[in-house]
Every structure is written in structure tokens, then in C-alpha cells.
Amino acid sequence: MRVLIVGPGYIGLELGRQFVANGHEVFGLRRSGDSSGELRAAGINALKGDITEPSTLNSLPRQYDWVVNCVSSSHGGADDYRRVYRQGAQNLVEWLRESPPTKMVYTSSTGVYGQNDGSWVDETSATDPAAETSRVLLEAEQVFLAAAREQGFPAVVLRVAGIYGPGRSWYLRQFLAGEARIEGEGNRHLNMIHRDDVAGCIMAALERGVPGEVYNAVDDEPLRQREFFVWLAEKLSRDLPPKAPASAEANRKRGASDKRLSNRKLKDALGYSFRFPTFREGYAAELARLG
Ligand SMILES: NC(=O)c1ccc[n+]([C@@H]2O[C@H](COP(=O)([O-])OP(=O)(O)OC[C@H]3O[C@@H](n4cnc5c(N)ncnc54)[C@H](OP(=O)(O)O)[C@@H]3O)[C@@H](O)[C@H]2O)c1
């Protein structure tokens, strides 16, 4: 297969490595090209371009079997989100329309679910997030889903939960630095997925995903924040982090939600088996790696 990864960053680089290992021809498109040499080192052909600037895409090759859009605005505000996610989605669809791939996967976020009552959430649940940035992610999804519906563009949406893995374990880093806090009673649920499983879910979606469909990419076990820290404290023989009052106002501002995400559709429809079914396996691997 000839594969294009748009945004070969934390997820896309690992995905590219796996594609290369499976014998595929892989291209990686980002603004910085391959200034660090990491794409070449991974066996990925570097393309330099900016999906918010269609003129930078025009001279690039555009015939691919599979395309994955996993760009990230790297924490910008709503305006950045609009440019990178929504306008970027539109530009990509237009750029690829001339010679469409057989499948395209867009990595959205489970942040599009705004439920705040700890309820179970699946792909049929309401998407009414409080945060403006999450609403923009929904609009980006709609660009791909409308193209699938109206033009037969083969886009599949993956809604990805909180990613952790080598070099990116935010809670663990906070915990080790003594900066972690249990919010209120620690009852809010965490929904996570290991980096390697995100790559695995993308591959499954490319192979078996149905265009126009949405799948949650999250591991088997939502858990309360407190349970997570209890597990970590036991593993590392350290004290639990102190509690910090949960400010309803602060939570409202950052659009904090509390929900338990179901991966039933991902497992049933895509037949995906997790390498790290819960945070326990994933974080045990991280702790072993850190020694
Ligand atoms: N982190 C999480 O917990 C989480 C949760 C849910 C969903 N997601 C989604 O998962 C996906 C992968 O995230 P990640 O953590 O792997 O992202 P990342 O490490 O921040 O990588 C983002 C990549 O996008 C490229 N990029 C940014 N703007 C671009 C533009 N305008 N044109 C072309 N390339 C551009 C960046 O390279 P340059 O800067 O060189 O352009 C970089 O290679 C994203 O779609 C993200 O929204 C993440």
C-alpha cells in the first residue's frame, strides 16, 4: 500500500514505523518536513506542506491507497483549531478529491462528548461539548462525514481518548514530580488509550472501517481518577497525591466532562484486540521502561 500520514507526530510517527515494518510505502506530510531527520530514520518519505495553506499542497504527489489525518494544533485556542482541524479537513478533502484514496481515517477526539454525569457513552450518544475547541472538532468530523455521505469520499472517523505511552504519560510525570492532585474526591472518570493501540485502531479502521462511520478508540476500562492514583501509589510505594478542591467554575471553563466511554463498536465492528486493554498493562509497561 502507498500510505500518506498527514501530521506524523507522536501518533503518526509510530503508525508510520508500523506501516514501514509491514512493507508499505509511507509518506509523512507536515509543515517542518523532516528537519529533525526522524522521518527518514523511520523509513518514511518526508513531504513538506501546511494543510491550512492549499497552495503548499498543490505540487505534492496525491495518489495514495490510504490516508490518515492525525494533525494536531498542539494546544492552540479555538481559532487555531478552526484553521488546523476544520479548514485543514476541508483543504485535504479538496486536495484528495481528484484522486481519492480507498480509505481515509481522521483522528478526532472523545472530547466531542460533553456528558458530565459519569454515564456510559457510545457513538450514538449526544455530542454537545461545552468547550469551544471540542465543538470545532465536531465541525471537522462533519467535513469528512458530509464528504462521505454526499460525495462517496471514503472517510472514517476515530474518536480517540486520552493518549499515553512512551514519553507522553502526563499523569505519571505529574505524580513523579509531586505535582499531581486528586480533584475533589477523585470521582471523575479517566478514559485512556495507549499510543500503540491508537496506531492499531487506525490500521483496523483503514482495513475494515466503513466510510461515514464513527468509532470510539478507547481502552476497556474507564476508571475514577482516584483509583488511578491509588494504583500508581501502590506500584511506586509512594503516598497518594493531596486533594485539591474541584472548582465547578474552573471545570465549566475548561469544559471538563465526566463520562465512561464504550469501545464495543470498535471491538465488534473492527474486530480490534487491544495490546494494552487497560491502563494497568499500559502503565506497567511505562514503569518498567522507566526502570
Ligand atoms: N493527545 C491526546 O490525548 C489526544 C486525544 C484525542 C485525540 N487526539 C488527536 O490525535 C491526533 C494525533 O495527535 P498527536 O499527539 O500525535 O499530535 P502531535 O504529536 O502534536 O503531532 C501533530 C503533527 O501535526 C503536524 N501539523 C500541525 N499542524 C499542521 C499543519 N497545519 N499542516 C501539516 N501538518 C501539521 C505537526 O508537525 P509540524 O508542526 O511540523 O507541522 C506534527 O507532526 C491528533 O489529531 C489529535 O487531535 C489526541
The ligand as a Gaussian input file, in Angstrom:
#p B3LYP/6-31G(d) Opt

LIG

0 1
 N       -3.113000      13.778000      22.847000
 C       -4.278000      13.253000      23.132000
 O       -4.533000      12.802000      24.267000
 C       -5.341000      13.177000      22.063000
 C       -6.608000      12.801000      22.448000
 C       -7.580000      12.689000      21.474000
 C       -7.272000      12.913000      20.134000
 N       -6.014000      13.303000      19.777000
 C       -5.743000      13.515000      18.332000
 O       -4.794000      12.545000      17.933000
 C       -4.080000      13.037000      16.790000
 C       -2.599000      12.806000      16.951000
 O       -2.100000      13.620000      17.998000
 P       -0.542000      13.675000      18.325000
 O       -0.448000      13.807000      19.791000
 O        0.161000      12.576000      17.616000
 O       -0.132000      15.091000      17.645000
 P        1.307000      15.776000      17.670000
 O        2.355000      14.908000      18.268000
 O        1.122000      17.169000      18.215000
 O        1.651000      15.868000      16.108000
 C        0.948000      16.727000      15.290000
 C        1.575000      16.702000      13.905000
 O        0.807000      17.545000      13.054000
 C        1.706000      18.338000      12.275000
 N        0.978000      19.560000      11.906000
 C        0.474000      20.506000      12.739000
 N       -0.119000      21.485000      12.033000
 C       -0.005000      21.135000      10.726000
 C       -0.412000      21.752000       9.516000
 N       -1.074000      22.925000       9.511000
 N       -0.122000      21.136000       8.332000
 C        0.545000      19.949000       8.328000
 N        0.962000      19.317000       9.455000
 C        0.693000      19.915000      10.636000
 C        2.890000      18.572000      13.196000
 O        4.105000      18.847000      12.506000
 P        4.547000      20.360000      12.127000
 O        4.431000      21.160000      13.386000
 O        5.929000      20.206000      11.569000
 O        3.581000      20.806000      11.080000
 C        3.002000      17.180000      13.856000
 O        3.748000      16.313000      13.028000
 C       -4.495000      14.493000      16.619000
 O       -5.495000      14.555000      15.613000
 C       -5.094000      14.843000      17.963000
 O       -6.034000      15.875000      17.848000
 C       -5.045000      13.434000      20.709000

